[in-house]
């Protein structure tokens, strides 16, 4: 697919500067910009940890041994 972009002189200068900084053509720079990025693995967190963060009380959810009655009480206090 061919795409034509109308860039201002300032935009073109920025594109050329950024692409030359990493040693590639402006076309390759744009191609890489549009390419899907690999997702970083995010460690899974327990529901208790997430709820404790939402409540602003991370100490309630640490270690996966949360006391749900404490979390429920904190929710009710909100």
KEDRENLO-276755 format. One record per residue (C-alpha): x, y, z; residue in one letter; residue number from 1. Coordinates in steps of 0.2 Angstrom, whole numbers. Layout:
<recs>
<<X Y Z> "A" NUM>,
...
</recs>
This chain:
<recs>
<<0 0 0> "X" 1>,
<<6 17 -4> "X" 2>,
<<2 32 7> "X" 3>,
<<5 50 3> "X" 4>,
<<7 62 18> "X" 5>,
<<6 81 17> "X" 6>,
<<19 87 30> "X" 7>,
<<23 104 35> "X" 8>,
<<42 109 33> "X" 9>,
<<43 108 52> "X" 10>,
<<35 90 52> "X" 11>,
<<46 84 38> "X" 12>,
<<62 91 47> "X" 13>,
<<57 82 63> "X" 14>,
<<53 66 54> "X" 15>,
<<70 66 45> "X" 16>,
<<79 71 62> "X" 17>,
<<71 57 71> "X" 18>,
<<74 44 58> "X" 19>,
<<92 49 55> "X" 20>,
<<96 49 74> "X" 21>,
<<93 30 73> "X" 22>,
<<101 27 56> "X" 23>,
<<85 23 46> "X" 24>,
<<75 31 32> "X" 25>,
<<60 42 36> "X" 26>,
<<49 28 27> "X" 27>,
<<56 14 38> "X" 28>,
<<54 25 54> "X" 29>,
<<35 28 49> "X" 30>,
<<34 9 46> "X" 31>,
<<41 5 63> "X" 32>,
<<30 17 71> "X" 33>,
<<14 9 64> "X" 34>,
<<20 -9 67> "X" 35>,
<<12 -18 82> "X" 36>,
<<22 -17 98> "X" 37>,
<<25 -33 108> "X" 38>,
<<16 -32 124> "X" 39>,
<<25 -33 140> "X" 40>,
<<20 -47 152> "X" 41>,
<<11 -39 167> "X" 42>,
<<12 -50 183> "X" 43>,
<<-5 -55 188> "X" 44>,
<<-12 -48 204> "X" 45>,
<<-25 -55 215> "X" 46>,
<<-42 -47 216> "X" 47>,
<<-38 -42 235> "X" 48>,
<<-22 -33 229> "X" 49>,
<<-32 -23 216> "X" 50>,
<<-46 -19 228> "X" 51>,
<<-34 -13 241> "X" 52>,
<<-25 -2 229> "X" 53>,
<<-42 6 223> "X" 54>,
<<-46 9 241> "X" 55>,
<<-29 17 244> "X" 56>,
<<-24 4 257> "X" 57>,
<<-12 -7 249> "X" 58>,
<<-7 -15 266> "X" 59>,
<<-24 -24 265> "X" 60>,
<<-19 -34 250> "X" 61>,
<<-1 -38 252> "X" 62>,
<<5 -56 251> "X" 63>,
<<-11 -64 244> "X" 64>,
<<-17 -67 262> "X" 65>,
<<-30 -53 263> "X" 66>,
<<-43 -52 276> "X" 67>,
<<-59 -50 265> "X" 68>,
<<-68 -43 280> "X" 69>,
<<-55 -29 282> "X" 70>,
<<-57 -25 263> "X" 71>,
<<-76 -25 264> "X" 72>,
<<-76 -14 279> "X" 73>,
<<-64 -2 270> "X" 74>,
<<-76 -2 255> "X" 75>,
<<-91 2 266> "X" 76>,
<<-81 16 274> "X" 77>,
<<-79 24 257> "X" 78>,
</recs>
